[in-house]
Amino acid sequence: MDFLVLFLIYLVCVLTGVLLLCVYSKRSHSLAGEIMTDGSQVFSRFMPGWLQRATQRVFHHLFHTRNCTFIILHLVLEGAVYSEYTWEIFNYCQELEFSVYHLLLPYLLLMINLFFFILSCTSNPGIITKSNGTSFLQVYEYDEVIFLKNMKCPTCNLKKPARSKHCNVCNRCVHRFDHHCIWVNNCIGALNARYFLIYLLTLTAMAADIAIITTAFLIHLVLISGMTLGTYFDDHGQEQPVDIAFLIQYLFLTFPRIIFMLGFIIVLCLLLGGYVCFTLYLAITNQTSNEWYKSSRAKCHRCHNSDPVQEKPNAYRNIYTKGAWANLQEIFKPITDCEKKK
């Protein structure tokens, strides 16, 4: 019973923490702002005014200003997982004669991931300035639904190229703006989308590989110990054959840190896997998160419009897609010069 309570508390904490972080990390800030506003209205009934103001200031600093908080958190979480993997799982697996090459693969993925993480943090996402604004205006056509001609950014006082957007966090316009990612403290745009995609892929591969190795170690340990053939006495003093619930409880009490880490990584794999699939879908269809979100709103608005004939000429259509392979090439070799897209 104690095991179930501890496990449920742990699961709730992990899911709540990861959910809160994901709300603000991978989606546009407009959607995050709506969620934050609704949440504030709910908690305003129970929280005193001074606590609400302090909470709002903290959230504003974390999610609406450039800071290194989540970069530090990212490195701390990564360091904690790899410390546990190195000091316990790696040594145990060596004693069980696991393949050394397989055990070293997470370290190789870590080096690649950190390299592209640094590039995602420090590289220019495609900042639009007075000197390169004219060049960016020639890259993409205006679809006249999401991106309109002769529009100016009121903050930068620059003519807005198609597919660009002003980032309120960085206070700059970005070419082919996707979103602002708090985990890399940078915008994701035309010039660093390739680095961010490889960073995501290697991060997901790291988590999946460590989860596979850890699960294989636990299964191997159970099999060689012969626990599946044993019995135990329940709370009523009756002898029972070992079942899955008993095995999980035994492993949780014997290797608590490993089980905690495995649970965290499995949740992380599911979330990262879903987001990687979404990012690959956007890349293959030549869309950005910003365009996908705005097009979804445009379609919803058109569905609720009482005069569909009037809206038909302005119906949203993705004019930037050129086929899956060409769209992926554009991610890894972005168009930034005066060459006009066909």
Summary of the structure (lengths in Angstrom):
residues: 342
radius of gyration: 24.8
end to end distance: 65.5
largest distance: 81.4
contacts: 934
relative contact order: 0.12
helix: 63%
strand: 6%
